[in-house]
């Protein structure tokens, strides 16, 4: 079934004449007649009462209703892809690390909704490694991930740089010695979390073996356990300072471990981006315009 056939059928019903429909569509009458006959053959029904003016049969009335919806949907599709309008039916699937979702994204989404109130999106959280894999197989449109360098094989947009700190309970010494650290557990997200690599880097600077990790799936759970002296953790200072438990933990600088970057990653082939992805990236560029460190890189 061709869209053109439906357009011709609707024109005949509206104008009540094959000849008038042909004039309106800038074609010959025999072409209109041929398309209508093809529709009737394909659907195995008679669509029109051949009288003057032409009237639709009950089957024709039913088809007219479907044809209207199909042509409206076709126009929406053309507007979305050709005129870069928002695709209201297709929420942008965004992935993020827990820390970024908690600290950075609320303000970003607030600004996005102010500039584009109808922008549809959905957010899911996971460790960076899992997010990278989900973007690669198109389960997510994009994701915010942490890494020291751009992700290879992806389009990377550097959005933020986070300072990592080690946190401990108030009972811990202010200066963390090698003897103290070797006895401690670390609390972190599951494998694939970028901050777990920072734990290894931190311990290797003391020439200590890999830590005994307690895995948790909640940021507040991690910081709460640290405050109760269950273990230590490494997190962005931006999250720790705004946490409900900020006054119950000690913050220890780790300048030698270094900062970590947050990148928005997307398929490096922009022709594969959904329309809403282009809108989201434009918004992110506008938001980040004043940040001199912001840059786009294809890894």
N, C-alpha and C positions, 0 to 999 in steps of 0.2 A: 504494500500500500504506500503510495507516494503522498507527500505533503501537498504537492501541486494538485493532485486529484481532489483532496479534501477542500483546498482553496476554491477550485472550480465548482465543486458541489455546493459549497456555501454561497458562492456568488449566484448560482442559478436559483437557489431557494430565496435569497434576498431580493433578487431582481425579477423573479418569476418568468425568466426567459433565457433560452440558450444563447440567442443572438445578443441580448443585452449583456449577458455575462461575458461573452467573447469580446465585446467592445471594451468592457471595463478592464479585462485582463490582457488586452492588447494581443489577442490571438484570433484564430479562425474558429468558426462555430463547430466545424467537424472535429477539431481538437478537444473542445469542451465535451461534445457528445461522446467521443471515444473514451475520455477519462471517466465519465459517469458510468458508461457501460462496463468498464474494467472494475469499477467499485462494486457494481451490482453483481458481476460474475464472481468476484472474490468473496463477497459477503453472502452470496446466494439469496439475495432479497431484491425486491423492486423498491427503489428509493423515491421515485417521483411519479406523480400522476401527470401524464403528458396531456395537458389541457392548457387553456389560455385564461389567466396566467397559470404557469406551472405551480403545482402544490406538492409538498412532500407527503409521502405516505407515512403511516405510523412508524415504520422502520426508518424512514428518512428523518423523521423528527428525532428519533433516538440517536441516529448517527450524527445529526447536526449538533446535538449536545456534546457528544464525544469530540467531534471535530473542533468545536470552539475551545475546549480544554487543551487539546493537542496543539493547536496553533498558538494559544496563549503561552503554553509551555515552551514551544519552539522560539517564540519571541523573547521570552525570559532568558533562554539559553543564549540567544544571539546577543542580547543586551549584556549578559554576564561576561561572555568571552570576547566579544568584539568591542563593546563600549565600556568594558572594565567596571561594570556596576557590581555592587555587593551581591553575592549569592546567598540570599537569606535562607535557602533550604539546606545549605552545606556548611555547617559550623566548622571553623578552622580547628583542627586537632593539634593542640599545643602540649608539649611535654616539658617537664621541669624537674629539677632537683627540689627536695623538700625545703632547703634553706632559701633558695631563690624564690620559691612560691610563697614563703612566709614573709620575706623581707622586701624583696624588690618588685614582685609582680602586682601587688595590690594597687600601688600608685600608677603603674603602667596601665593596668586595666581601667582604672578610674579615668585617666586622661583619654584612653581609647573610647570609652563610652560617652565621654563629653563631646568628642569630635565626631563620633560615628555611633549614635545611640542604638542603631539596629545591627551593629556588627555582631555576627554569631560566632561564638567560640566555645570550646570545651577544654578543660585543663586536666591532665593526669600527671602524677608524680612517680618518679622511679630513680634509681641510681644512674649516673652518667652513662656507664657502659650499656645498660639496657636501653636508655633513650637513644643512643647513637644507632644501635641495631634496629630500633623501631622506625627511625627516620629512613634508614637505608632500605627497608622493605616497604616503605610508604604506608605504614600503619599510623604514623604521625606526619603532619605537614611540616613541623619544625619542633625544635627542642632547645631549651637552655641547659647547657652542660658546662662543667668546670674542667679546665685543663690548663697546663702551663703553656701549651702551644696549640695552634689551630689543628682541628681534626682532619687527618688525611683523607682525601677523596670526597670532602664535603665543602659546601659553601659555608664559610664562617664569618659571622659578624660579631666583632668584639664589643660587648655591651658594658660590662662592669669588671673591675678588678677588686678582689676581696682579700683583705688581710686575714691570714689564719692565725689563731691563737690557741694555746693549750689551756684548758680549764681544769681546775681541781676544786676539791672542797675547801672550806675555810680551815680545816684541820691540817691540811698539807703545808709543808714548809714553803716559804716564799721563794727560796732558791732550791730548785729540784736537782738533787744530786743523782749520780749514776746509781748509787746504792739504793736510793729511794725508788727510782724508776724501775729497776729490775724486779721489784716486788709488786708492781702495780699492774692491774688489768686496764685495758682501754675499751671504751664503749663507742660503738660506731654502727652505721648502717651496714647492710649486707654487702657481699662482694660486688664490685663494680662501682662503688662510691669513690669519687676522686679523693675525698678526705682521708680514706684509708691509706692511700699511697703516702700522704703527708705523715701519717703515724710511722710508717716504715722509715721515711727520710729522717724524721726527728730522732728515732731510736738509733739509727745507724750513725748519726752524728755523735752519739755517746758510745758507739761501738757495742751496742746491745742487740740481742737477737730479736726476731719478730715478736710482736706483743701477743699476749693472750687476749683475744677479742670477744667481748660480749656484744652480740648483735641485737639491735633494737630497730623498730620501724617508726619511731616517733621522736621528733626533735625535743619536745618537752620532756618525754620520757628519758632521753639521754641526759639532758641538763639536770633534771630532777635527781637522777641516780648519781650524777657527779656531785651534786650538792650534799648528798647523803654519804659520800665517801665510798661509793661502790666501785668507782674507777675514775679514770681520766678520759678526756675527749679532746679532739681537735676540731674546731668549727670556725666559721667566719666571725670576726668580732662584731660585724653588723648585726648578726642574729643574737649573739650572746648578750649584747648590751640592751636589746629590747625584750629579752626573755623575761617571763614572770619570775624566774629564779636568778636573775642577774645579781641581786644583792646577797645571794647565798653561795656564790662561787668566787674563786680567785681566778684572775686572768693573768696568764704568763706569756710574755712576748716570745715569738720564735722567729726573729729576724733572719736567722740563717736558713730557715726552711723556704722563705720567700712567699710572695703573694701568689694568688692563683686567679686566672682569668675566667670570666663567664662569657661563653660564646653562644649566640643563636646559630644553630646549625640547620641547614636546609639542603635538599638535593642541589648539587652544583650546576645542574642543567636547568636554568630558569624557565625554559619552555615547558617543563613538567610541573611548574608551580600552579596550584589552584589560584583562581582570581583573588580570593580573600587573602591568600598568602602575600600577594603583591601589595594589597592594601595595608596589611599588618606590617610588612617590612618598611613601607613608606612612612608609616606612623612611628616606627622604632627609629628610623633615621632622623626624623624631625625631632623626636625626644632627645636623641643623643647628639644632636648637631653641635651643641656647646661643649661637648666632651672631646678634648683634643686627642685623646687616646683611642677614640672609636675608629675602627677600620673594618673593611670587608676583605676577606681573603678566601681564595679557593685552595683548599689543602691538597 
